[in-house]
């Protein structure tokens, strides 16, 4: 898959965003934890293309995320949401994605 823009939802302090950026991706990590975002930013300091946003992954369209998104990573985030998320949850997440590109 050629580099594009990756979004890691519920990124925590994970190194995935930095690793993707080091391989030519524009990569954005989103997490609700300010402490996790601070640590992730510190760990990725100086890596071009790595961006971290403190925010709600159920309201992605309200966050300053570059588009289109060509890869979405979610390891343990969405399965912890209610089984039947309300339509606003799905509606607010989907506009960030570019399905079918890859």
NORJOSUL-V83556 format. One record per backbone hydrogen bond with DSSP energy under -1.0 kcal/mol. NH is the residue of the N-H (numbers start at 0). CO is the residue of the C=O. If there is no record, write none. Layout:
# NORJOSUL-V83556
NH&CO, NH&CO
This chain:
# NORJOSUL-V83556
5&25, 6&70, 7&27, 8&72, 9&29, 10&29, 13&10, 18&14, 19&15, 20&16, 21&17, 23&20, 24&19, 25&3, 26&48, 27&5, 28&50, 29&7, 30&52, 36&32, 37&33, 38&34, 39&35, 40&36, 41&37, 42&38, 43&39, 44&41, 46&43, 49&46, 50&26, 52&28, 54&30, 58&55, 60&91, 61&58, 62&59, 64&62, 69&4, 70&4, 72&6, 79&76, 80&77, 88&85, 89&85, 90&86, 91&87, 93&89, 95&92, 96&93, 97&68, 100&97
